[in-house]
Amino acid sequence: MGKRQIHCGKAGSGQAAKICNNMITGISMVAVSEAFLLAQKLELSPQALFDVVSTSSGNCWALSTYCPWPGILPATPSTHNYKPGFALDLMLKDMRLAQDAVTKNGSVSFVGAVAAQVYALYSAMGHGNEDYSAVMKLLQGLAEEQASGDARS
């Protein structure tokens, strides 16, 4: 599948690396999505946010290669109605594997646990076959609900 092969150590180490990598990717996608929503509320254009962050300390793969905001990068699932490149249910599976490994090995994962819950919620809502970057739509919906609730108060 990949172009590079990296020897990770004893048997099972490659699987451990995959779980850790996907945990980072899953967390990053939620963080990038939240940042785009905040930028929108602050009246900063999505393109401006992308241009700044993709060349700054906040840059990550979830932003620069797989941006969850539609229209920023032409070949991403977000720009194509979140048709899966990597299904949300697959990311949820990997996030759960990471959380199981955390528990079994006495590690710590606050942010990973919350990100796993975000994916689990959107999957339970029937969106597990969409790309995992579609978590952006869940967060947008929650932000809209909160804004309309604030407007009623």
N, C-alpha and C positions, 0 to 999 in steps of 0.2 A: 504494500500500500504506500508506504512512505519512500522518499528518495534516499533518506539517510538511515543507517542502522547504527544504533548506539548500544553497546554492551552495558547493561545496568548492574550486573553482578549475578548472584545466585539465582536459581530457579524461582520464578515468581516476582523478581525485581522489575521486570518489564511491565507486568500488570500493575505493580505498585506505582510505577512512574506514570502509567496511563491514568490511573485513578487520580493521582495528585494533579496531573496536567489538566484533566477535565474538571476537577474541582476548581482550579484557578480560572479556567475558561467560563464555567458556569457562574461563578461569583462575579467575574469581570463583566459578563453580559448584563447581569442585573444592575451593577454599578453604572455601566455606560448608559443603560436605559434610563436610570434615575437621573443621571446628569443631563441627558437630553430633555427630559421633562422639566427639570429645574430651569434649564436655559430658556425653554419656551415660556415659563412663568415669568422669567426675568426679561422677556422680550429680546432675547439674543437669538439670532437666526441659527437654525441647525447647521447650516453650512459654515457659519463663522465659528461655532463651537468646534466642529470637526477640524477646521483649518488650524485653530489654535491648539487643540488638545493632541491632534495627530503629530504635532511637531514639538510637543512639550512633555513634561514629566508624567502626565496622565495617559500617555499613549499606551495602548495594548492591542493585542490581536483582535479582541472583540470590537474594538473601535476601527482600527486602520484597515482591517481586512474583511470584517464581517459586520459592519456597522448596522445596528438595529433600527436606525431611523431611515424610513423610505426615501429614495431619491438621492442619497448622498453618494453611494457607490453603485454603479449600474449592474454589477453581476451578483449582488447579494440577495438572499431570500427576502429581506425586508422590502426591496424594490420590486419584488415579484409576488406581492401579497403573501409573503411568509411561506411560500411553498418550500418544503423541507430540503435542506442540504443535510442537516442533522436534526432528526425529529426531537421534539421536546421530551417525549417519553424516553428516548435514549439518554438524553441529558439527565433526566430525573433518575433513571437507573444508575448512571454513573455517580450522581450526587449522593444517592442512597448508599452505594458501595463505599464511597468516601466516608460517609457518616458512620457506617458500620465499622470501617477500619479504625476510625477515630475512637469509637467506643471500645472496640476489642483491644486496642493497643495503648490505651490510656493517654491519648493525645487530646488536643483542644481544638474546637472549631465552632466559634460563635457565628461568624459571618457565613461560613459554609452551611451551617444548620439553617440559618434564615433563608439563604438562597435556595436550599433544597425545599423548604416550605413554600416558597414562591412558585417554584416549578410544579410542586405537588398540587397546589391550589389551581393553577391554570390547567393542568392535566385533568383534574377532577371536574373542571368546568367543560370538558369535552374538546380540548385543544391539543391533545397529546400528539396528534399526527402533523401538526404545523411545525415549522422550524423552531428551534429553541429560542431564536431571537424574537419570536412572537410574544415573548414575555413582556416586550415593550407595550403591546396592546393591553395586557392585564394592568400594567402600571398606569397607563393612560386612563383606563376606565376607573381605576381607584382614585386617581387624581381628580377626574371630572366629578365623581361622586362626592369627594371631599369638598371641592369648590362649590358644588351646588348646595351641599349641606351648610357650608359657611355662609352662603348667600341668603339662605332661609333664616339663619340665626339673627 
